[in-house]
Amino acid sequence: MVVVGMWLHRKDMRLAGKPVPLVIDLSRAQDRRILGYFTGGSVLFLMVTAIGSYYSYQFTESVEFCGKACHIVMEPEQVTYQHSPHARVSCVECHIGPGAEWFVKAKLSGLYQVYAYAFDKFPRPVPTPIKNLRPAQDTCEHCHWPEKFSGDIVRSYTHFLSDATNTEYSLRVMLKVGGANPRRGPVAGIHWHVSKDHKVEYLATDEKRLQIPWVRLTTKDGQVTEFRSPSFTNAVNPADVRVMDCIDCHNRPAHIYKKPNDAVDLALALGTIDRGLLSVRSNATYLLTQPYASVAEAMTAIASGMEERYPGDDRVKPAVAALQQIYRENFFPAMRATWREYPEHIGHKDWPGCVRCHDDNHPSADGQKNIGFKDCHTCHEILSQGAGPDLMNLTPGGQEFNHPLEPYDPEFKCHDCHTGGP
């Protein structure tokens, strides 16, 4: 501004035919006063600029900026993030990470997002996976220390059947998480996939990485084994090959859309929906998954639907409140975002997950090896299953899975029938 002012003043002086000398004489009181004002103003301006820049940077790195600046676009991510295990981890810690390089990359890529939002060019729903996401080694591993040996962990999964009495059928499972550090324990279990002793690479033929016809394993001694689906005869482009890391399984660490069945099961287990209401599990799931045009329409339809099915029952009101909360936290009609659009690669019940590779359909070139799925004991042991006293009968060596109501064909995979919805 000072330079522009000087230029305009000199221009006016020349147009007026007057000389335009620049004379600063500190022996004159006026010049000293002007210099003092200029120096003080410059110092003040620099302080305000520094503080403003710092707070501007902090704001653009905040959860509020990431989740609310684009309003409707980021609403699903903001809401699901708030109810995730990473709700106290800021967005930038995962999406950008430390260092100036990725900060600049993120802001440059954000320019198109600003344009897309301003001119309503953004997709609905927001597509995943993010192609330019920073490697997990630079972000996740800052907190999830890969050198730590995890061992085995036990998890309980409470489910209910879609019958008239909402029969409970739960599982207590020991997950063989294992570890990837040979100095702390055996390199085994699920975390074997990311051990430093070898490298696992794969090729996906679809955008969501659900179809994986080719896998390559390189051991620390340099031995290379390729596994390929018989139907995949294409040449492998090295540019399309991805090195497996945390995100290939933990692909929804902070934006988790609960599947309707699981959300209703949890509500039944917590008692927010009374399991004494006949067929409430199937009715609730049905009402949640109807195609509503807006959240307001869904709230009305869920309430009226429950009232019609259980007229005059005092247990309906808390059940309606629980279902409406489930919908608000996991369904976003404006962005067309639900669990259907965002596959989860952990497990294999409702999505292919592990079975993308472990499907007994990835033989090695010599036919001696295959990436199988039939041996359930490889990654987990079912310690107990059922309900009530059955859950107390623990079997340390593991039990064979007993499918409730009717036996299942072992050739079928869980996700062939289970979809997360009705």
C-alpha positions in Angstrom: 0.0 0.0 0.0 2.9 2.4 0.8 4.5 1.7 -2.6 1.2 2.3 -4.4 0.6 5.5 -2.5 4.0 6.8 -3.5 3.5 5.9 -7.1 0.1 7.7 -7.2 1.5 10.8 -5.5 4.5 11.0 -7.9 2.1 10.6 -10.8 -0.1 13.5 -9.5 3.0 15.6 -9.1 4.2 15.0 -12.6 0.8 15.7 -14.1 0.8 19.0 -12.1 4.3 19.8 -13.6 5.9 19.9 -10.2 9.2 18.2 -9.2 8.9 15.0 -7.4 12.0 14.7 -5.2 12.0 12.2 -2.3 13.6 13.9 0.6 13.7 12.5 4.2 15.2 14.9 6.6 15.1 13.6 10.2 16.1 17.0 11.5 12.6 18.1 10.7 10.0 17.3 13.4 7.4 16.4 10.8 9.6 13.8 9.1 10.5 12.3 12.5 6.8 12.1 13.4 5.9 10.5 10.1 8.7 8.0 10.4 7.5 7.1 14.0 4.0 6.6 12.8 5.3 4.4 9.9 7.5 2.3 12.2 4.8 1.8 14.8 2.2 1.0 12.2 4.5 -1.5 10.5 5.3 -3.3 13.8 1.5 -3.4 14.7 0.7 -4.6 11.2 3.3 -7.4 11.3 2.0 -8.5 14.7 -1.6 -8.6 13.6 -0.6 -10.4 10.4 1.5 -13.0 12.3 -1.3 -13.7 14.8 -4.0 -13.7 12.1 -2.0 -16.0 10.0 -1.4 -18.4 12.9 -5.1 -18.5 13.8 -6.1 -18.8 10.1 -3.8 -21.8 9.8 -5.2 -23.3 13.0 -8.8 -22.8 11.8 -8.1 -24.4 8.4 -6.6 -27.4 10.3 -9.5 -27.7 12.6 -12.3 -30.3 12.7 -14.9 -27.6 12.4 -13.4 -26.3 9.2 -13.0 -29.8 7.7 -16.5 -30.9 8.7 -18.6 -27.8 8.4 -17.1 -25.4 5.9 -18.7 -27.3 3.0 -21.9 -27.9 5.0 -24.0 -30.6 3.3 -21.0 -32.2 1.5 -19.1 -33.1 4.6 -22.1 -33.7 6.9 -22.0 -37.5 6.6 -18.2 -37.5 7.3 -18.6 -35.0 10.2 -21.4 -37.0 11.9 -19.9 -40.4 11.5 -16.5 -39.1 12.7 -18.1 -37.8 15.9 -19.2 -41.4 16.8 -16.1 -43.2 15.7 -13.2 -44.5 17.7 -11.1 -41.6 16.4 -13.5 -38.9 17.4 -10.7 -37.1 19.4 -8.2 -37.3 16.5 -8.3 -34.3 14.3 -9.1 -34.8 10.6 -5.7 -33.5 9.4 -3.7 -36.0 11.5 -5.0 -38.7 9.2 -5.7 -36.9 6.0 -2.6 -34.8 5.9 -0.2 -35.7 8.7 2.9 -33.7 9.7 5.2 -31.7 7.5 4.8 -28.9 5.0 4.9 -31.0 1.8 1.6 -32.8 2.4 0.0 -29.6 3.8 0.7 -27.8 0.5 -0.5 -30.9 -1.5 -3.8 -30.9 0.5 -4.4 -27.2 0.1 -3.7 -27.4 -3.7 -6.1 -30.3 -4.1 -8.6 -28.4 -2.0 -8.8 -25.7 -4.7 -10.8 -28.0 -6.9 -13.1 -29.0 -4.0 -13.8 -25.3 -3.4 -14.8 -25.0 -7.1 -16.9 -28.1 -7.0 -18.8 -26.9 -3.9 -19.3 -23.4 -5.3 -20.7 -24.7 -8.6 -22.5 -27.8 -7.2 -20.2 -30.1 -9.1 -19.5 -32.5 -6.2 -20.5 -36.2 -6.4 -23.2 -37.7 -4.2 -22.1 -39.6 -2.3 -18.4 -38.7 -1.9 -16.5 -41.5 -3.6 -13.9 -43.6 -1.8 -11.2 -44.7 -1.4 -9.3 -41.5 -1.6 -6.6 -42.0 -4.3 -4.1 -39.5 -3.0 -4.3 -40.4 0.7 -1.0 -40.3 2.5 0.5 -43.7 3.2 -0.6 -45.2 6.6 3.0 -45.4 7.7 3.1 -41.6 7.8 -0.1 -41.2 9.7 -1.7 -44.2 11.5 1.7 -45.5 12.8 2.3 -42.3 14.7 -0.2 -43.6 17.3 -0.5 -47.3 16.4 3.0 -48.3 17.0 3.9 -51.2 14.7 6.7 -52.5 16.9 4.2 -53.4 19.6 3.1 -57.0 19.7 -0.7 -57.2 20.0 -1.2 -60.9 20.6 -4.8 -62.2 20.7 -7.9 -60.3 21.8 -11.4 -61.4 22.7 -14.5 -59.8 21.4 -18.2 -60.4 22.0 -20.7 -59.8 19.3 -24.3 -59.7 20.3 -26.9 -60.5 17.5 -30.6 -61.2 17.3 -32.5 -63.2 14.8 -35.2 -61.7 12.6 -37.9 -64.0 14.1 -41.0 -63.2 16.1 -39.3 -63.4 19.5 -36.0 -61.6 18.4 -34.0 -64.6 19.6 -30.5 -63.7 20.8 -27.5 -65.5 19.1 -24.2 -64.1 20.2 -20.6 -65.0 19.6 -17.5 -64.7 21.8 -14.5 -64.8 19.5 -10.8 -64.7 20.0 -9.2 -62.8 17.2 -5.7 -63.8 16.4 -4.4 -60.3 15.8 -0.8 -61.3 16.3 2.0 -58.9 15.6 4.5 -57.8 13.0 7.7 -57.5 15.2 9.7 -60.7 15.4 11.6 -59.3 18.4 8.4 -59.1 20.5 6.7 -62.3 19.4 6.0 -64.5 16.5 5.1 -62.8 13.2 1.7 -64.4 12.8 -2.0 -63.7 13.0 -3.8 -61.0 11.1 -1.0 -58.4 11.4 1.3 -60.9 9.6 0.1 -59.0 6.4 2.0 -55.9 7.3 5.2 -57.5 8.7 8.5 -56.0 7.7 9.7 -59.6 7.0 7.8 -59.6 3.7 5.8 -57.5 1.4 2.2 -58.2 0.2 1.1 -56.5 -3.0 -2.2 -56.7 -4.9 -4.1 -55.5 -7.9 -7.7 -54.4 -7.7 -9.8 -54.2 -10.8 -12.6 -51.9 -9.4 -12.7 -48.5 -7.8 -13.7 -49.7 -4.4 -11.0 -52.4 -4.3 -13.6 -55.2 -3.8 -12.3 -57.3 -6.7 -8.7 -58.5 -6.2 -7.7 -61.1 -8.8 -3.9 -60.9 -8.3 -1.7 -61.0 -5.2 2.1 -61.1 -4.9 4.1 -62.1 -1.8 7.8 -61.3 -1.5 9.6 -62.8 1.5 12.7 -61.3 3.2 14.9 -63.8 1.5 13.7 -62.6 -1.9 11.4 -65.4 -2.8 8.4 -64.2 -4.9 5.1 -66.0 -5.1 2.2 -64.8 -7.3 -1.4 -65.8 -6.7 -3.9 -65.2 -9.5 -7.6 -66.0 -10.0 -7.9 -68.4 -13.0 -10.2 -66.0 -14.8 -7.7 -63.2 -14.6 -5.5 -63.5 -17.6 -4.6 -59.8 -18.1 -1.0 -58.5 -17.9 -0.3 -56.8 -14.7 0.5 -53.1 -15.0 3.1 -52.2 -12.2 1.5 -48.7 -11.9 -1.8 -50.4 -10.7 -0.1 -52.6 -8.1 -0.6 -51.4 -4.5 1.5 -52.4 -1.5 -0.8 -53.6 1.3 -1.0 -51.4 4.4 -3.3 -50.7 7.4 -5.9 -49.0 5.3 -6.5 -52.0 3.1 -8.3 -53.7 6.0 -9.0 -50.7 8.3 -10.6 -48.7 5.5 -13.2 -47.0 7.6 -11.3 -46.0 10.8 -13.1 -42.7 11.4 -16.2 -42.6 9.2 -18.1 -45.7 10.1 -21.7 -46.1 8.8 -23.3 -48.6 11.1 -25.1 -51.3 9.2 -28.8 -51.3 10.1 -28.7 -54.9 11.4 -25.8 -54.1 13.7 -27.2 -50.8 14.9 -30.6 -52.5 15.8 -28.8 -55.4 17.5 -26.9 -52.9 19.7 -30.1 -51.1 20.6 -31.7 -54.4 21.5 -28.7 -55.4 23.6 -28.7 -52.0 25.4 -32.4 -52.1 26.0 -33.2 -48.9 24.2 -35.4 -51.0 22.0 -37.5 -53.5 24.0 -36.8 -57.0 22.7 -40.2 -58.0 23.9 -41.9 -56.3 21.0 -42.7 -59.1 18.5 -40.6 -59.1 15.4 -39.2 -55.7 16.3 -35.7 -56.5 14.9 -37.0 -57.2 11.4 -39.6 -54.3 11.6 -37.0 -51.8 12.8 -34.5 -52.8 10.1 -37.2 -52.5 7.4 -38.2 -49.0 8.5 -34.6 -47.8 8.6 -33.7 -49.0 5.1 -36.6 -47.5 3.1 -35.8 -44.9 0.5 -36.6 -41.6 2.2 -36.1 -38.3 0.4 -35.1 -36.4 3.5 -34.3 -36.9 7.2 -37.6 -35.2 8.1 -39.6 -37.7 6.0 -37.7 -40.5 7.6 -38.4 -39.3 11.1 -42.1 -39.2 10.4 -42.2 -42.5 8.6 -40.3 -44.4 11.4 -42.6 -43.0 14.1 -45.8 -43.8 12.1 -44.5 -47.2 11.0 -43.8 -48.3 14.6 -47.1 -46.9 15.9 -49.0 -48.9 13.2 -47.2 -52.1 14.1 -47.5 -51.7 17.8 -50.6 -49.6 18.5 -51.1 -48.3 22.0 -47.8 -50.0 23.3 -45.9 -47.8 25.7 -42.6 -49.4 24.7 -42.9 -47.9 21.2 -41.9 -44.3 22.1 -38.3 -45.2 23.3 -37.9 -47.5 20.4 -38.9 -44.8 18.0 -36.4 -42.4 19.6 -33.6 -45.0 19.3 -34.4 -45.7 15.6 -34.6 -42.0 14.8 -31.2 -41.5 16.4 -29.7 -44.5 14.4 -31.1 -42.9 11.2 -29.7 -39.4 11.9 -26.2 -40.8 12.6 -25.9 -43.2 9.7 -28.3 -42.2 6.8 -27.9 -39.0 4.8 -30.4 -38.7 2.0 -29.1 -35.4 0.7 -25.7 -36.9 0.0 -27.2 -40.4 -0.8 -24.8 -41.8 1.8 -25.5 -45.0 3.7 -23.6 -48.1 4.6 -24.3 -49.5 1.1 -22.0 -47.0 -0.6 -19.1 -47.6 1.8 -17.8 -51.2 2.0 -15.9 -52.2 5.1 -12.9 -54.5 4.6 -12.6 -55.6 8.2 -14.0 -59.1 8.6 -16.2 -60.8 6.1 -19.8 -60.9 7.3 -21.5 -58.2 5.3 -18.8 -57.4 2.7 -16.1 -59.5 1.1 -13.4 -58.0 3.3 -10.8 -60.8 3.9 -12.4 -63.0 1.3 -11.4 -60.6 -1.5 -8.1 -62.6 -1.4 -8.9 -65.5 0.9 -11.5 -67.2 -1.3 -9.7 -70.5 -2.3 -9.6 -69.0 -5.8 -6.1 -67.6 -5.9 -3.8 -70.5 -6.7 0.0 -69.9 -7.2 1.5 -70.3 -10.6 2.8 -73.8 -9.7 -0.6 -74.8 -8.2 1.1 -75.8 -4.9 -0.5 -73.0 -2.8 -3.8 -71.2 -2.6 -5.2 -68.4 -0.5 -7.9 -70.2 1.3 -10.9 -69.3 3.4 -12.4 -72.5 4.7 -10.2 -72.8 7.8 -11.9 -70.4 10.1 -9.3 -71.1 12.9 -6.5 -69.3 11.0 -7.6 -65.9 12.1 -10.1 -66.4 14.9 -11.5 -69.0 17.3 -15.1 -69.1 18.4 -14.9 -69.6 22.2 -18.7 -69.7 22.7 -21.9 -69.1 20.8 -25.6 -68.9 21.4 -27.3 -67.2 24.3 -27.6 -67.5 28.1 -25.8 -70.5 29.5 -24.4 -71.4 26.1 -22.2 -68.3 26.2 -20.7 -69.4 29.5 -19.5 -72.7 28.0 -16.1 -71.6 26.8 -14.0 -73.8 24.5 -10.3 -72.6 24.6 -9.5 -74.7 21.5 -12.4 -73.1 19.5 -15.7 -74.4 18.3 -17.1 -75.0 14.8 -19.5 -72.3 13.9 -23.1 -73.3 14.3 -25.3 -71.3 12.0 -28.6 -70.4 13.8 -31.9 -71.9 12.7 -30.5 -73.9 9.8 -27.2 -75.3 8.6 -25.3 -73.4 5.9 -23.4 -74.6 2.9 -19.7 -74.2 3.6 -19.1 -73.3 0.0 -21.1 -70.1 0.6 -19.4 -67.0 2.0 -21.1 -64.9 4.7 -21.6 -61.9 2.5 -23.4 -64.0 -0.2 -26.4 -63.8 2.1 -25.7 -61.1 4.7 -25.9 -57.5 3.4 -26.1 -55.5 6.7 -29.8 -54.8 5.9 -33.1 -56.7 5.8 
